């Protein structure tokens, strides 16, 4: 039972990681296409700013 639970938890973490990665890729693409390089740099180090941009751009 523990192995099944561990596998399920690992799969869930992997799915969450992949979703986050896809969102970051989309944000990066939109910011680059819009020539918003300063926003791209800021978003790379500031989680709250990154989330604000994703909301603003309709990514999430």
ZITACOR-V470962 format. One record per backbone hydrogen bond with DSSP energy under -0.5 kcal/mol. CO is the residue of the C=O (numbers start at 1). NH is the residue of the N-H. E is the energy in kcal/mol with one decimal. If there is no record, write none. Layout:
# ZITACOR-V470962
CO_NH_E, CO_NH_E
This chain:
# ZITACOR-V470962
1_5_-2.1, 2_6_-3.0, 3_7_-2.6, 4_8_-2.3, 5_9_-2.6, 6_10_-2.4, 7_11_-2.5, 8_12_-2.1, 9_13_-2.3, 10_14_-2.5, 11_15_-2.4, 12_16_-2.2, 13_17_-2.5, 14_18_-2.4, 15_19_-2.3, 16_20_-2.3, 17_21_-2.4, 18_22_-2.3, 19_23_-2.3, 20_24_-2.4, 21_25_-2.4, 22_26_-2.3, 23_27_-2.6, 24_28_-2.8, 25_29_-2.5, 26_30_-2.5, 27_31_-2.7, 28_32_-2.5, 29_33_-2.6, 30_34_-1.8, 31_36_-3.1, 32_35_-1.6, 35_37_-0.7, 36_40_-2.0, 37_41_-2.6, 38_42_-2.4, 39_43_-2.9, 40_44_-1.4, 42_45_-1.4, 42_46_-1.0, 45_47_-0.5, 46_50_-2.4, 47_51_-2.4, 48_52_-2.2, 49_53_-2.5, 50_54_-2.3, 51_55_-2.2, 52_56_-2.6, 53_57_-2.6, 54_59_-2.8, 54_60_-1.0, 55_58_-1.1
